[in-house]
Amino acid sequence: MLEFIGKKIGMTHVYTDGGESVALTMIQLYSNTVFDFKSNQEYNTLTVAFDKLENTKKVSNSVAGAYKAKSLPIHRILNSFKVQKSFSVNQGDSMLIENFIKQGDKINVRGLTTGKGFAGVMKRWNFRGLEASHGVSISHRSHGSTGQRQDPGKTFRGKKMAGHLGVENITVKNLQVVFVDIEKSIIAVKGSVPGKSGFEVAVKVSNY
């Protein structure tokens, strides 16, 4: 499965012929270079460098030395993943999006969800809360009972309670590619993807 790294640049919408509004998420994919390609009996391993750097001081000397040893320009991100045995590329090649992502394709997008701090159970788990009146005193948004009596007398691990919400890696599957802008390296997918505008996302193409 190929993975392209990019960033979410925002959302927009288009109208269908029937007048229905369709939400779109715009993703700009970074420039890339094949850093390494290894093959074994079961699968191939592909390492791709993303987001070419003009200022080489932004990486450590050891990382810069690895690029120099392969005579490749320095990039900010290195990503390795497995691909099918039939897939083959050469070191130093660039994987152009028009060769792998086309209009109408279904892709998976992984991103980091927006952090929302400490949240109660109604916001975090969609609890309905307690009654609005009739004896409930200043605990309308509480979660109610969390444990048992003497046996077993504890709260089990994994109980849905208030806590930290967001900052999780989430993969949204089978998003349809509505259009591809080859010149600007931008794709538009139907629906939403995790994270705010400017967050980095991984676009997974499963046909390779």
ChimeraX attribute file (.defattr): number of C-alpha atoms within 10 A of each C-alpha:
attribute: neighborCount
match mode: 1-to-1
recipient: residues
	/A:1	13
	/A:2	18
	/A:3	23
	/A:4	21
	/A:5	24
	/A:6	21
	/A:7	21
	/A:8	24
	/A:9	15
	/A:10	16
	/A:11	18
	/A:12	13
	/A:13	15
	/A:14	13
	/A:15	10
	/A:16	9
	/A:17	7
	/A:18	6
	/A:19	8
	/A:20	10
	/A:21	12
	/A:22	12
	/A:23	15
	/A:24	22
	/A:25	20
	/A:26	23
	/A:27	28
	/A:28	21
	/A:29	22
	/A:30	18
	/A:31	18
	/A:32	22
	/A:33	24
	/A:34	20
	/A:35	25
	/A:36	17
	/A:37	16
	/A:38	12
	/A:39	15
	/A:40	8
	/A:41	6
	/A:42	8
	/A:43	14
	/A:44	17
	/A:45	18
	/A:46	25
	/A:47	18
	/A:48	26
	/A:49	26
	/A:50	23
	/A:51	17
	/A:52	16
	/A:53	14
	/A:54	11
	/A:55	9
	/A:56	14
	/A:57	9
	/A:58	12
	/A:59	15
	/A:60	9
	/A:61	11
	/A:62	9
	/A:63	12
	/A:64	17
	/A:65	13
	/A:66	13
	/A:67	16
	/A:68	12
	/A:69	8
	/A:70	12
	/A:71	12
	/A:72	16
	/A:73	16
	/A:74	23
	/A:75	24
	/A:76	14
	/A:77	15
	/A:78	15
	/A:79	15
	/A:80	15
	/A:81	12
	/A:82	16
	/A:83	20
	/A:84	17
	/A:85	14
	/A:86	8
	/A:87	13
	/A:88	14
	/A:89	13
	/A:90	12
	/A:91	16
	/A:92	18
	/A:93	13
	/A:94	16
	/A:95	15
	/A:96	13
	/A:97	18
	/A:98	13
	/A:99	7
	/A:100	13
	/A:101	20
	/A:102	16
	/A:103	15
	/A:104	13
	/A:105	16
	/A:106	19
	/A:107	18
	/A:108	17
	/A:109	23
	/A:110	20
	/A:111	22
	/A:112	19
	/A:113	18
	/A:114	15
	/A:115	13
	/A:116	12
	/A:117	11
	/A:118	13
	/A:119	15
	/A:120	18
	/A:121	19
	/A:122	15
	/A:123	14
	/A:124	17
	/A:125	14
	/A:126	9
	/A:127	15
	/A:128	13
	/A:129	14
	/A:130	15
	/A:131	12
	/A:132	12
	/A:133	9
	/A:134	6
	/A:135	7
	/A:136	10
	/A:137	10
	/A:138	10
	/A:139	12
	/A:140	14
	/A:141	16
	/A:142	16
	/A:143	18
	/A:144	12
	/A:145	7
	/A:146	11
	/A:147	13
	/A:148	11
	/A:149	7
	/A:150	7
	/A:151	7
	/A:152	9
	/A:153	9
	/A:154	11
	/A:155	11
	/A:156	11
	/A:157	6
	/A:158	6
	/A:159	9
	/A:160	13
	/A:161	17
	/A:162	16
	/A:163	12
	/A:164	13
	/A:165	17
	/A:166	18
	/A:167	15
	/A:168	13
	/A:169	13
	/A:170	16
	/A:171	18
	/A:172	15
	/A:173	13
	/A:174	15
	/A:175	18
	/A:176	18
	/A:177	20
	/A:178	17
	/A:179	18
	/A:180	20
	/A:181	14
	/A:182	12
	/A:183	7
	/A:184	9
	/A:185	16
	/A:186	19
	/A:187	22
	/A:188	24
	/A:189	25
	/A:190	21
	/A:191	17
	/A:192	15
	/A:193	26
	/A:194	22
	/A:195	22
	/A:196	17
	/A:197	15
	/A:198	13
	/A:199	17
	/A:200	21
	/A:201	25
	/A:202	21
	/A:203	23
	/A:204	21
	/A:205	18
	/A:206	14
	/A:207	14
	/A:208	15
